[in-house]
Amino acid sequence: MKPVIILLGIFFGLAAYAIYISKAPSYLGDNPETCINCHVMNPQFYDWAHSSHRNTATCNDCHVPHGNVFEKYLFKAEDGLRHATIFTLRTEPQVIYIREAGRKAVQANCIRCHEKTVGTGFIYSVQPNFHNYLKDRTCLDCHRETPHKRVNGLSSTPNALVKTKIKSRTERDEDEEEEKR
């Protein structure tokens, strides 16, 4: 009985340490700085932090499905497990490419946020012969550099290793409320 308790203690101790060292709880939220817990995402974070999207969208707003809470956290868990495996085994690619599931999430989220711009209800009422190009291609086909520019490798973005403190929308809203008081 005693060896079992000791082994369980070691197991749970190592698990707690792994959760702490990996900053695992931070992945449950939407803070963009979570994406740079690992240095590999610094170029993407740097480009986003200097884009117009930083004021309106976090990483999860674009890269995670928003169908329902279950779908969102399942996607985050699958992606996070894949990332954790890659970083643990030190097999990070020099150039990061979005997977097909991520590409589909980004496309759906572009349309979700820019629905008034890309929605066809009004356009069809004015111009019945309008061709909806979203059926032929994705938003990224034309807007590939939004908001990340062309990141070609880990060292391709100037000053990418400089950690920047960017306030989230929630933090900005709280600051505005304090200023109003």
N, CA, C and O atoms as a DFTB+ gen file, in Angstrom:
724 C
 N C O
     1  1       0.831      -1.204       0.000
     2  2       0.000       0.000       0.000
     3  2       0.869       1.258       0.000
     4  3       0.596       2.212      -0.729
     5  1       1.917       1.249       0.826
     6  2       2.776       2.420       0.931
     7  2       3.503       2.742      -0.384
     8  3       3.570       3.912      -0.759
     9  1       4.064       1.718      -1.115
    10  2       4.706       2.030      -2.396
    11  2       3.726       2.627      -3.409
    12  3       4.113       3.473      -4.215
    13  1       2.465       2.195      -3.375
    14  2       1.458       2.727      -4.292
    15  2       1.237       4.207      -4.015
    16  3       1.144       5.009      -4.944
    17  1       1.154       4.566      -2.750
    18  2       0.958       5.973      -2.373
    19  2       2.158       6.807      -2.802
    20  3       2.000       7.924      -3.295
    21  1       3.349       6.268      -2.616
    22  2       4.561       6.993      -3.029
    23  2       4.575       7.176      -4.544
    24  3       4.861       8.271      -5.030
    25  1       4.269       6.119      -5.296
    26  2       4.235       6.221      -6.763
    27  2       3.167       7.208      -7.229
    28  3       3.406       7.995      -8.144
    29  1       1.989       7.168      -6.603
    30  2       0.936       8.137      -6.953
    31  2       1.385       9.559      -6.636
    32  3       1.115      10.482      -7.404
    33  1       2.066       9.736      -5.513
    34  2       2.581      11.054      -5.152
    35  2       3.583      11.564      -6.168
    36  3       3.545      12.733      -6.553
    37  1       4.481      10.691      -6.602
    38  2       5.467      11.068      -7.620
    39  2       4.757      11.406      -8.935
    40  3       5.064      12.413      -9.573
    41  1       3.812      10.558      -9.330
    42  2       3.087      10.786     -10.578
    43  2       2.351      12.125     -10.559
    44  3       2.489      12.926     -11.483
    45  1       1.564      12.368      -9.496
    46  2       0.800      13.615      -9.429
    47  2       1.710      14.826      -9.232
    48  3       1.394      15.917      -9.704
    49  1       2.813      14.648      -8.554
    50  2       3.778      15.726      -8.404
    51  2       4.392      16.124      -9.735
    52  3       4.510      17.310     -10.044
    53  1       4.782      15.126     -10.522
    54  2       5.334      15.405     -11.854
    55  2       4.280      16.015     -12.774
    56  3       4.582      16.910     -13.564
    57  1       3.046      15.531     -12.670
    58  2       1.967      16.093     -13.493
    59  2       1.727      17.554     -13.128
    60  3       1.573      18.399     -14.009
    61  1       1.696      17.852     -11.828
    62  2       1.496      19.242     -11.393
    63  2       2.649      20.118     -11.860
    64  3       2.432      21.257     -12.274
    65  1       3.868      19.605     -11.798
    66  2       5.029      20.370     -12.246
    67  2       4.952      20.613     -13.757
    68  3       5.252      21.712     -14.224
    69  1       4.554      19.600     -14.515
    70  2       4.421      19.755     -15.966
    71  2       3.370      20.805     -16.312
    72  3       3.567      21.607     -17.224
    73  1       2.265      20.800     -15.590
    74  2       1.216      21.803     -15.819
    75  2       1.751      23.200     -15.501
    76  3       1.486      24.150     -16.238
    77  1       2.495      23.322     -14.419
    78  2       3.053      24.618     -14.013
    79  2       4.094      25.106     -15.024
    80  3       4.029      26.248     -15.479
    81  1       5.045      24.254     -15.371
    82  2       6.153      24.669     -16.230
    83  2       5.678      24.976     -17.655
    84  3       6.266      25.818     -18.334
    85  1       4.616      24.296     -18.111
    86  2       4.115      24.521     -19.468
    87  2       3.122      25.673     -19.549
    88  3       2.654      26.025     -20.632
    89  1       2.803      26.261     -18.392
    90  2       1.812      27.348     -18.335
    91  2       0.474      26.896     -18.908
    92  3      -0.226      27.684     -19.544
    93  1       0.119      25.642     -18.690
    94  2      -1.086      25.034     -19.260
    95  2      -2.368      25.820     -18.987
    96  3      -3.187      25.943     -19.898
    97  1      -2.590      26.364     -17.777
    98  2      -3.844      27.099     -17.555
    99  2      -4.013      28.316     -18.480
   100  3      -5.139      28.720     -18.773
   101  1      -2.900      28.895     -18.935
   102  2      -3.006      30.070     -19.809
   103  2      -3.673      29.725     -21.139
   104  3      -4.227      30.608     -21.795
   105  1      -3.628      28.459     -21.546
   106  2      -4.211      28.057     -22.824
   107  2      -5.732      27.962     -22.776
   108  3      -6.367      27.779     -23.815
   109  1      -6.321      28.081     -21.602
   110  2      -7.776      28.036     -21.485
   111  2      -8.401      29.386     -21.828
   112  3      -9.592      29.458     -22.127
   113  1      -7.612      30.444     -21.787
   114  2      -8.124      31.788     -22.047
   115  2      -7.879      32.238     -23.473
   116  3      -7.588      31.430     -24.355
   117  1      -8.000      33.546     -23.689
   118  2      -7.857      34.128     -25.022
   119  2      -6.729      35.156     -25.108
   120  3      -6.668      35.904     -26.084
   121  1      -5.844      35.215     -24.129
   122  2      -4.775      36.207     -24.137
   123  2      -3.777      35.880     -25.256
   124  3      -3.231      34.778     -25.287
   125  1      -3.534      36.824     -26.174
   126  2      -2.611      36.569     -27.284
   127  2      -1.190      36.243     -26.826
   128  3      -0.465      35.547     -27.536
   129  1      -0.782      36.729     -25.665
   130  2       0.574      36.447     -25.208
   131  2       0.772      34.959     -24.912
   132  3       1.908      34.489     -24.841
   133  1      -0.308      34.227     -24.741
   134  2      -0.208      32.776     -24.552
   135  2       0.470      32.144     -25.760
   136  3       1.218      31.176     -25.624
   137  1       0.212      32.685     -26.922
   138  2       0.760      32.113     -28.147
   139  2       2.277      32.269     -28.243
   140  3       2.908      31.629     -29.084
   141  1       2.867      33.104     -27.397
   142  2       4.330      33.226     -27.417
   143  2       4.948      32.620     -26.165
   144  3       6.086      32.943     -25.822
   145  1       4.211      31.742     -25.471
   146  2       4.834      30.971     -24.393
   147  2       6.016      30.197     -24.963
   148  3       6.997      29.928     -24.269
   149  1       5.903      29.851     -26.218
   150  2       6.982      29.184     -26.928
   151  2       7.548      30.191     -27.923
   152  3       6.790      30.884     -28.601
   153  1       8.855      30.276     -28.013
   154  2       9.489      31.286     -28.865
   155  2       9.138      31.154     -30.334
   156  3       9.298      32.120     -31.080
   157  1       8.669      30.004     -30.777
   158  2       8.418      29.758     -32.194
   159  2       7.371      30.713     -32.766
   160  3       7.427      31.046     -33.949
   161  1       6.418      31.159     -31.946
   162  2       5.337      32.004     -32.454
   163  2       5.654      33.501     -32.392
   164  3       4.796      34.317     -32.730
   165  1       6.849      33.877     -31.976
   166  2       7.187      35.296     -31.869
   167  2       7.012      36.069     -33.173
   168  3       6.464      37.170     -33.130
   169  1       7.445      35.560     -34.335
   170  2       7.228      36.334     -35.567
   171  2       5.746      36.598     -35.843
   172  3       5.377      37.701     -36.249
   173  1       4.894      35.585     -35.623
   174  2       3.472      35.759     -35.863
   175  2       2.879      36.748     -34.855
   176  3       2.062      37.593     -35.219
   177  1       3.286      36.644     -33.604
   178  2       2.789      37.564     -32.580
   179  2       3.226      38.996     -32.901
   180  3       2.428      39.928     -32.799
   181  1       4.470      39.165     -33.282
   182  2       5.001      40.484     -33.608
   183  2       4.217      41.111     -34.761
   184  3       3.844      42.282     -34.697
   185  1       3.968      40.332     -35.813
   186  2       3.215      40.859     -36.953
   187  2       1.787      41.222     -36.554
   188  3       1.279      42.271     -36.949
   189  1       1.133      40.353     -35.770
   190  2      -0.232      40.645     -35.303
   191  2      -0.243      41.900     -34.429
   192  3      -1.139      42.734     -34.561
   193  1       0.745      42.044     -33.537
   194  2       0.795      43.173     -32.608
   195  2       0.968      44.510     -33.322
   196  3       0.673      45.562     -32.755
   197  1       1.441      44.470     -34.552
   198  2       1.620      45.691     -35.337
   199  2       0.615      45.786     -36.481
   200  3       0.838      46.500     -37.459
   201  1      -0.484      45.064     -36.350
   202  2      -1.511      45.079     -37.391
   203  2      -2.777      45.749     -36.863
   204  3      -2.903      46.007     -35.666
   205  1      -3.695      46.020     -37.757
   206  2      -4.975      46.612     -37.354
   207  2      -5.829      45.616     -36.582
   208  3      -6.717      46.029     -35.836
   209  1      -5.592      44.339     -36.735
   210  2      -6.389      43.325     -36.031
   211  2      -6.124      43.297     -34.528
   212  3      -6.964      42.806     -33.774
   213  1      -4.992      43.806     -34.077
   214  2      -4.669      43.709     -32.644
   215  2      -5.689      44.434     -31.778
   216  3      -5.859      44.094     -30.608
   217  1      -6.374      45.435     -32.343
   218  2      -7.374      46.177     -31.576
   219  2      -8.733      45.491     -31.543
   220  3      -9.585      45.844     -30.727
   221  1      -8.940      44.524     -32.415
   222  2     -10.273      43.926     -32.512
   223  2     -10.310      42.413     -32.393
   224  3     -11.374      41.848     -32.138
   225  1      -9.177      41.737     -32.569
   226  2      -9.201      40.279     -32.594
   227  2      -7.991      39.687     -31.881
   228  3      -6.867      40.165     -32.033
   229  1      -8.241      38.642     -31.102
   230  2      -7.148      37.884     -30.486
   231  2      -6.825      36.700     -31.385
   232  3      -7.512      36.462     -32.378
   233  1      -5.796      35.970     -31.041
   234  2      -5.424      34.787     -31.832
   235  2      -6.608      33.826     -31.946
   236  3      -6.896      33.309     -33.026
   237  1      -7.294      33.592     -30.818
   238  2      -8.418      32.652     -30.819
   239  2      -9.605      33.159     -31.618
   240  3     -10.380      32.350     -32.127
   241  1      -9.772      34.451     -31.745
   242  2     -10.876      34.976     -32.547
   243  2     -10.761      34.525     -34.001
   244  3     -11.771      34.317     -34.673
   245  1      -9.537      34.377     -34.478
   246  2      -9.329      33.965     -35.863
   247  2      -9.035      32.476     -36.016
   248  3      -9.524      31.844     -36.953
   249  1      -8.245      31.913     -35.112
   250  2      -7.692      30.576     -35.322
   251  2      -8.451      29.436     -34.661
   252  3      -8.060      28.279     -34.817
   253  1      -9.522      29.720     -33.928
   254  2     -10.267      28.678     -33.219
   255  2     -11.729      28.728     -33.655
   256  3     -12.299      29.814     -33.759
   257  1     -12.347      27.578     -33.912
   258  2     -13.762      27.567     -34.300
   259  2     -14.653      28.165     -33.201
   260  3     -14.343      28.061     -32.014
   261  1     -15.743      28.781     -33.607
   262  2     -16.656      29.423     -32.656
   263  2     -18.069      28.867     -32.737
   264  3     -19.026      29.546     -32.365
   265  1     -18.208      27.630     -33.222
   266  2     -19.529      27.025     -33.326
   267  2     -20.193      26.855     -31.972
   268  3     -21.347      27.242     -31.786
   269  1     -19.461      26.274     -31.020
   270  2     -19.947      26.117     -29.649
   271  2     -18.748      25.913     -28.735
   272  3     -17.626      25.746     -29.213
   273  1     -18.972      25.925     -27.440
   274  2     -17.881      25.832     -26.464
   275  2     -17.155      24.490     -26.590
   276  3     -15.927      24.443     -26.509
   277  1     -17.898      23.407     -26.785
   278  2     -17.276      22.092     -26.915
   279  2     -16.326      22.061     -28.103
   280  3     -15.191      21.600     -27.982
   281  1     -16.789      22.554     -29.260
   282  2     -15.969      22.559     -30.469
   283  2     -14.710      23.395     -30.265
   284  3     -13.621      23.006     -30.689
   285  1     -14.868      24.553     -29.608
   286  2     -13.734      25.454     -29.369
   287  2     -12.660      24.767     -28.532
   288  3     -11.487      24.763     -28.904
   289  1     -13.060      24.185     -27.400
   290  2     -12.064      23.596     -26.510
   291  2     -11.532      22.261     -27.023
   292  3     -10.400      21.898     -26.703
   293  1     -12.301      21.533     -27.794
   294  2     -11.787      20.324     -28.438
   295  2     -10.690      20.700     -29.432
   296  3      -9.635      20.067     -29.471
   297  1     -10.945      21.728     -30.231
   298  2      -9.962      22.193     -31.201
   299  2      -8.693      22.656     -30.478
   300  3      -7.583      22.305     -30.876
   301  1      -8.868      23.460     -29.398
   302  2      -7.718      23.944     -28.646
   303  2      -6.934      22.790     -28.028
   304  3      -5.704      22.825     -27.999
   305  1      -7.637      21.765     -27.532
   306  2      -6.967      20.614     -26.917
   307  2      -6.173      19.826     -27.960
   308  3      -5.024      19.456     -27.719
   309  1      -6.786      19.568     -29.120
   310  2      -6.093      18.823     -30.173
   311  2      -4.868      19.587     -30.668
   312  3      -3.785      19.019     -30.812
   313  1      -5.052      20.872     -30.925
   314  2      -3.954      21.692     -31.411
   315  2      -2.871      21.826     -30.342
   316  3      -1.681      21.746     -30.646
   317  1      -3.282      22.028     -29.101
   318  2      -2.328      22.168     -28.010
   319  2      -1.524      20.904     -27.785
   320  3      -0.322      20.970     -27.529
   321  1      -2.175      19.752     -27.877
   322  2      -1.464      18.485     -27.715
   323  2      -0.449      18.295     -28.838
   324  3       0.667      17.830     -28.606
   325  1      -0.842      18.652     -30.037
   326  2       0.088      18.566     -31.175
   327  2       1.277      19.489     -30.963
   328  3       2.423      19.089     -31.168
   329  1       1.006      20.736     -30.549
   330  2       2.099      21.688     -30.293
   331  2       3.001      21.201     -29.170
   332  3       4.224      21.265     -29.286
   333  1       2.404      20.711     -28.072
   334  2       3.199      20.230     -26.941
   335  2       4.108      19.078     -27.369
   336  3       5.261      19.004     -26.945
   337  1       3.594      18.191     -28.198
   338  2       4.397      17.067     -28.679
   339  2       5.558      17.565     -29.536
   340  3       6.695      17.119     -29.377
   341  1       5.266      18.481     -30.433
   342  2       6.311      19.029     -31.307
   343  2       7.396      19.713     -30.485
   344  3       8.582      19.501     -30.735
   345  1       7.010      20.528     -29.513
   346  2       7.998      21.273     -28.736
   347  2       8.759      20.366     -27.777
   348  3       9.949      20.575     -27.540
   349  1       8.087      19.361     -27.224
   350  2       8.759      18.422     -26.322
   351  2       9.811      17.617     -27.071
   352  3      10.905      17.382     -26.557
   353  1       9.480      17.196     -28.283
   354  2      10.410      16.400     -29.085
   355  2      11.399      17.278     -29.867
   356  3      12.265      16.764     -30.575
   357  1      11.262      18.594     -29.733
   358  2      12.136      19.568     -30.401
   359  2      12.137      19.385     -31.914
   360  3      13.191      19.404     -32.551
   361  1      10.949      19.209     -32.480
   362  2      10.817      19.040     -33.930
   363  2      10.097      20.221     -34.567
   364  3       9.377      20.056     -35.552
   365  1      10.292      21.423     -34.002
   366  2       9.645      22.612     -34.558
   367  2      10.131      22.841     -35.976
   368  3      11.332      22.780     -36.239
   369  1       9.217      23.103     -36.886
   370  2       9.646      23.409     -38.249
   371  2      10.225      24.821     -38.312
   372  3       9.872      25.684     -37.508
   373  1      11.099      25.040     -39.258
   374  2      11.670      26.374     -39.431
   375  2      10.591      27.343     -39.903
   376  3      10.598      28.514     -39.523
   377  1       9.668      26.864     -40.725
   378  2       8.568      27.684     -41.216
   379  2       7.267      27.026     -40.766
   380  3       7.070      25.828     -40.966
   381  1       6.391      27.806     -40.165
   382  2       5.131      27.284     -39.662
   383  2       4.037      27.503     -40.704
   384  3       3.854      28.615     -41.198
   385  1       3.315      26.438     -41.032
   386  2       2.192      26.521     -41.950
   387  2       0.923      26.114     -41.210
   388  3       0.953      25.242     -40.342
   389  1      -0.167      26.740     -41.554
   390  2      -1.450      26.418     -40.937
   391  2      -1.958      25.095     -41.499
   392  3      -1.868      24.844     -42.700
   393  1      -2.494      24.253     -40.618
   394  2      -3.072      22.975     -41.038
   395  2      -4.456      23.208     -41.645
   396  3      -5.014      24.299     -41.534
   397  1      -5.001      22.179     -42.282
   398  2      -6.301      22.303     -42.954
   399  2      -7.420      22.660     -41.976
   400  3      -8.278      23.483     -42.296
   401  1      -7.421      22.050     -40.790
   402  2      -8.462      22.369     -39.799
   403  2      -8.367      23.839     -39.381
   404  3      -9.385      24.508     -39.207
   405  1      -7.157      24.326     -39.223
   406  2      -6.960      25.734     -38.877
   407  2      -7.368      26.660     -40.012
   408  3      -7.941      27.725     -39.783
   409  1      -7.070      26.247     -41.224
   410  2      -7.447      27.047     -42.403
   411  2      -8.970      27.183     -42.492
   412  3      -9.488      28.255     -42.803
   413  1      -9.679      26.087     -42.216
   414  2     -11.147      26.132     -42.237
   415  2     -11.678      27.048     -41.133
   416  3     -12.633      27.794     -41.349
   417  1     -11.064      26.992     -39.955
   418  2     -11.494      27.857     -38.844
   419  2     -11.253      29.317     -39.189
   420  3     -12.107      30.165     -38.930
   421  1     -10.101      29.619     -39.768
   422  2      -9.800      31.008     -40.147
   423  2     -10.799      31.505     -41.182
   424  3     -11.301      32.624     -41.075
   425  1     -11.089      30.685     -42.180
   426  2     -12.052      31.086     -43.217
   427  2     -13.424      31.378     -42.598
   428  3     -14.041      32.402     -42.891
   429  1     -13.885      30.477     -41.749
   430  2     -15.200      30.672     -41.113
   431  2     -15.199      31.929     -40.245
   432  3     -16.201      32.642     -40.189
   433  1     -14.088      32.203     -39.573
   434  2     -14.025      33.375     -38.697
   435  2     -13.869      34.678     -39.470
   436  3     -14.345      35.722     -39.024
   437  1     -13.210      34.631     -40.616
   438  2     -13.171      35.827     -41.479
   439  2     -14.604      36.211     -41.867
   440  3     -15.002      37.372     -41.761
   441  1     -15.355      35.227     -42.309
   442  2     -16.729      35.478     -42.736
   443  2     -17.585      35.905     -41.544
   444  3     -18.421      36.799     -41.674
   445  1     -17.384      35.271     -40.380
   446  2     -18.156      35.625     -39.182
   447  2     -17.933      37.085     -38.800
   448  3     -18.894      37.792     -38.496
   449  1     -16.698      37.544     -38.810
   450  2     -16.411      38.922     -38.389
   451  2     -16.716      39.955     -39.476
   452  3     -17.132      41.076     -39.185
   453  1     -16.506      39.560     -40.718
   454  2     -16.683      40.510     -41.827
   455  2     -17.946      40.206     -42.624
   456  3     -18.000      40.443     -43.830
   457  1     -18.959      39.681     -41.943
   458  2     -20.185      39.245     -42.608
   459  2     -20.853      40.360     -43.409
   460  3     -21.358      40.119     -44.505
   461  1     -20.859      41.562     -42.875
   462  2     -21.502      42.665     -43.597
   463  2     -20.749      43.011     -44.871
   464  3     -21.345      43.467     -45.847
   465  1     -19.439      42.794     -44.860
   466  2     -18.627      43.094     -46.032
   467  2     -18.768      42.008     -47.091
   468  3     -18.873      42.300     -48.282
   469  1     -18.770      40.752     -46.648
   470  2     -18.790      39.652     -47.609
   471  2     -20.163      39.027     -47.776
   472  3     -20.334      38.144     -48.616
   473  1     -21.137      39.459     -47.004
   474  2     -22.494      38.933     -47.128
   475  2     -23.074      39.264     -48.488
   476  3     -22.822      40.343     -49.026
   477  1     -23.833      38.364     -49.037
   478  2     -24.301      38.549     -50.416
   479  2     -25.773      38.931     -50.522
   480  3     -26.255      39.202     -51.622
   481  1     -26.493      38.960     -49.413
   482  2     -27.922      39.269     -49.475
   483  2     -28.202      40.598     -50.155
   484  3     -29.028      40.673     -51.065
   485  1     -27.520      41.640     -49.722
   486  2     -27.738      42.965     -50.294
   487  2     -27.229      43.030     -51.731
   488  3     -27.893      43.581     -52.608
   489  1     -26.049      42.463     -51.965
   490  2     -25.447      42.535     -53.302
   491  2     -26.342      41.868     -54.337
   492  3     -26.535      42.411     -55.425
   493  1     -26.899      40.682     -54.013
   494  2     -27.768      39.986     -54.958
   495  2     -29.036      40.781     -55.243
   496  3     -29.578      40.705     -56.346
   497  1     -29.515      41.547     -54.258
   498  2     -30.732      42.326     -54.490
   499  2     -30.464      43.487     -55.451
   500  3     -31.366      43.921     -56.168
   501  1     -29.236      43.986     -55.467
   502  2     -28.876      45.106     -56.340
   503  2     -28.317      44.610     -57.668
   504  3     -28.590      45.182     -58.723
   505  1     -27.538      43.549     -57.602
   506  2     -26.867      43.037     -58.789
   507  2     -27.097      41.523     -58.885
   508  3     -26.267      40.753     -58.400
   509  1     -28.197      41.080     -59.494
   510  2     -28.579      39.655     -59.511
   511  2     -27.541      38.733     -60.132
   512  3     -27.498      37.553     -59.786
   513  1     -26.708      39.225     -61.029
   514  2     -25.712      38.381     -61.698
   515  2     -24.366      38.368     -60.979
   516  3     -23.372      37.915     -61.545
   517  1     -24.321      38.853     -59.755
   518  2     -23.076      38.917     -58.986
   519  2     -22.502      37.512     -58.793
   520  3     -23.227      36.575     -58.459
   521  1     -21.189      37.383     -59.007
   522  2     -20.513      36.090     -58.799
   523  2     -19.872      36.100     -57.408
   524  3     -19.023      36.944     -57.118
   525  1     -20.275      35.175     -56.565
   526  2     -19.739      35.081     -55.206
   527  2     -18.407      34.346     -55.238
   528  3     -18.371      33.118     -55.317
   529  1     -17.314      35.096     -55.178
   530  2     -15.984      34.506     -55.269
   531  2     -15.621      33.670     -54.046
   532  3     -14.687      32.871     -54.110
   533  1     -16.338      33.834     -52.929
   534  2     -16.047      33.029     -51.750
   535  2     -16.343      31.547     -51.979
   536  3     -15.875      30.693     -51.226
   537  1     -17.114      31.250     -53.012
   538  2     -17.365      29.842     -53.348
   539  2     -16.190      29.248     -54.123
   540  3     -16.014      28.030     -54.154
   541  1     -15.388      30.107     -54.745
   542  2     -14.266      29.654     -55.568
   543  2     -12.930      29.675     -54.834
   544  3     -12.034      28.896     -55.158
   545  1     -12.789      30.555     -53.852
   546  2     -11.510      30.702     -53.158
   547  2     -11.744      31.138     -51.719
   548  3     -12.865      31.466     -51.332
   549  1     -10.690      31.137     -50.945
   550  2     -10.807      31.544     -49.541
   551  2     -10.347      32.983     -49.369
   552  3      -9.714      33.556     -50.255
   553  1     -10.668      33.548     -48.238
   554  2     -10.230      34.912     -47.932
   555  2      -8.706      35.009     -47.967
   556  3      -8.150      36.011     -48.416
   557  1      -8.029      33.945     -47.485
   558  2      -6.563      33.966     -47.432
   559  2      -5.916      33.949     -48.811
   560  3      -4.745      34.305     -48.947
   561  1      -6.652      33.546     -49.823
   562  2      -6.080      33.567     -51.167
   563  2      -5.695      34.987     -51.569
   564  3      -4.696      35.186     -52.260
   565  1      -6.472      35.966     -51.146
   566  2      -6.169      37.365     -51.471
   567  2      -5.558      38.122     -50.278
   568  3      -4.751      39.034     -50.457
   569  1      -5.951      37.733     -49.081
   570  2      -5.526      38.467     -47.879
   571  2      -4.541      37.648     -47.062
   572  3      -4.624      37.623     -45.834
   573  1      -3.623      36.987     -47.721
   574  2      -2.663      36.093     -47.066
   575  2      -1.814      36.816     -46.023
   576  3      -1.425      36.211     -45.024
   577  1      -1.528      38.061     -46.231
   578  2      -0.646      38.792     -45.319
   579  2      -1.404      39.534     -44.219
   580  3      -0.839      40.404     -43.557
   581  1      -2.661      39.201     -44.024
   582  2      -3.469      39.831     -42.974
   583  2      -3.672      38.836     -41.863
   584  3      -4.198      37.761     -42.149
   585  1      -3.316      39.081     -40.658
   586  2      -2.494      40.180     -40.158
   587  2      -1.040      39.791     -39.979
   588  3      -0.286      40.543     -39.361
   589  1      -0.608      38.623     -40.505
   590  2       0.732      38.135     -40.183
   591  2       1.821      38.450     -41.189
   592  3       2.964      38.044     -40.976
   593  1       1.536      39.130     -42.241
   594  2       2.515      39.378     -43.300
   595  2       3.049      38.042     -43.794
   596  3       2.429      37.002     -43.571
   597  1       4.178      38.063     -44.454
   598  2       4.773      36.802     -44.922
   599  2       5.903      36.429     -43.969
   600  3       7.004      36.974     -44.042
   601  1       5.612      35.505     -43.093
   602  2       6.619      35.012     -42.168
   603  2       7.265      33.805     -42.830
   604  3       6.630      32.766     -43.003
   605  1       8.531      33.950     -43.197
   606  2       9.209      32.884     -43.918
   607  2      10.016      31.957     -43.027
   608  3      10.373      30.855     -43.442
   609  1      10.305      32.387     -41.818
   610  2      11.080      31.555     -40.912
   611  2      11.173      32.203     -39.552
   612  3      10.675      33.307     -39.335
   613  1      11.820      31.498     -38.633
   614  2      11.903      31.991     -37.261
   615  2      12.663      33.297     -37.159
   616  3      12.401      34.085     -36.250
   617  1      13.594      33.550     -38.062
   618  2      14.414      34.753     -37.958
   619  2      14.036      35.807     -38.989
   620  3      14.802      36.743     -39.216
   621  1      12.881      35.675     -39.614
   622  2      12.537      36.567     -40.716
   623  2      11.842      37.849     -40.296
   624  3      11.702      38.756     -41.116
   625  1      11.403      37.957     -39.052
   626  2      10.684      39.141     -38.610
   627  2      11.587      39.973     -37.714
   628  3      12.021      39.483     -36.671
   629  1      11.887      41.216     -38.085
   630  2      12.766      42.043     -37.263
   631  2      12.194      42.236     -35.866
   632  3      10.992      42.448     -35.700
   633  1      13.057      42.161     -34.871
   634  2      12.694      42.392     -33.463
   635  2      11.642      41.420     -32.946
   636  3      10.968      41.725     -31.961
   637  1      11.483      40.279     -33.568
   638  2      10.428      39.354     -33.172
   639  2      10.650      38.779     -31.777
   640  3       9.699      38.326     -31.140
   641  1      11.867      38.792     -31.305
   642  2      12.135      38.220     -29.997
   643  2      11.842      39.201     -28.869
   644  3      11.936      38.834     -27.698
   645  1      11.490      40.433     -29.197
   646  2      11.173      41.423     -28.180
   647  2       9.751      41.171     -27.696
   648  3       8.799      41.296     -28.466
   649  1       9.604      40.816     -26.424
   650  2       8.271      40.553     -25.884
   651  2       7.572      41.885     -25.659
   652  3       8.119      42.797     -25.039
   653  1       6.367      41.977     -26.172
   654  2       5.581      43.194     -26.078
   655  2       4.373      42.941     -25.206
   656  3       3.739      41.891     -25.319
   657  1       4.041      43.879     -24.340
   658  2       2.829      43.738     -23.533
   659  2       1.707      44.431     -24.282
   660  3       1.671      45.659     -24.369
   661  1       0.801      43.646     -24.816
   662  2      -0.369      44.149     -25.526
   663  2      -1.581      43.889     -24.641
   664  3      -1.793      42.764     -24.188
   665  1      -2.356      44.901     -24.400
   666  2      -3.544      44.718     -23.572
   667  2      -4.641      44.028     -24.376
   668  3      -4.863      44.334     -25.547
   669  1      -5.319      43.094     -23.721
   670  2      -6.431      42.420     -24.373
   671  2      -7.621      43.367     -24.426
   672  3      -7.625      44.413     -23.778
   673  1      -8.641      42.984     -25.211
   674  2      -9.850      43.823     -25.276
   675  2     -10.464      43.983     -23.906
   676  3     -10.938      45.068     -23.568
   677  1     -10.468      42.921     -23.100
   678  2     -11.052      42.985     -21.760
   679  2     -10.294      43.985     -20.899
   680  3     -10.899      44.794     -20.196
   681  1      -8.953      43.925     -20.959
   682  2      -8.140      44.868     -20.184
   683  2      -8.379      46.304     -20.643
   684  3      -8.467      47.214     -19.819
   685  1      -8.485      46.512     -21.968
   686  2      -8.743      47.869     -22.470
   687  2     -10.114      48.360     -22.022
   688  3     -10.262      49.520     -21.637
   689  1     -11.125      47.479     -22.070
   690  2     -12.471      47.858     -21.627
   691  2     -12.474      48.213     -20.147
   692  3     -13.121      49.176     -19.738
   693  1     -11.748      47.433     -19.339
   694  2     -11.674      47.725     -17.901
   695  2     -10.990      49.066     -17.657
   696  3     -11.420      49.836     -16.798
   697  1      -9.920      49.348     -18.416
   698  2      -9.225      50.634     -18.271
   699  2     -10.139      51.793     -18.632
   700  3     -10.137      52.820     -17.953
   701  1     -10.922      51.636     -19.700
   702  2     -11.845      52.690     -20.118
   703  2     -12.916      52.936     -19.056
   704  3     -13.292      54.078     -18.794
   705  1     -13.404      51.848     -18.447
   706  2     -14.416      51.991     -17.387
   707  2     -13.828      52.712     -16.188
   708  3     -14.504      53.541     -15.578
   709  1     -12.565      52.411     -15.831
   710  2     -11.919      53.101     -14.716
   711  2     -11.737      54.575     -15.013
   712  3     -11.926      55.411     -14.130
   713  1     -11.370      54.910     -16.252
   714  2     -11.184      56.291     -16.635
   715  2     -12.481      57.080     -16.572
   716  3     -12.468      58.268     -16.251
   717  1     -13.605      56.430     -16.878
   718  2     -14.909      57.096     -16.845
   719  2     -15.340      57.426     -15.423
   720  3     -16.097      58.372     -15.202
   721  1     -14.856      56.643     -14.457
   722  2     -15.246      56.867     -13.049
   723  2     -14.579      58.044     -12.488
   724  3     -14.791      58.376     -11.322
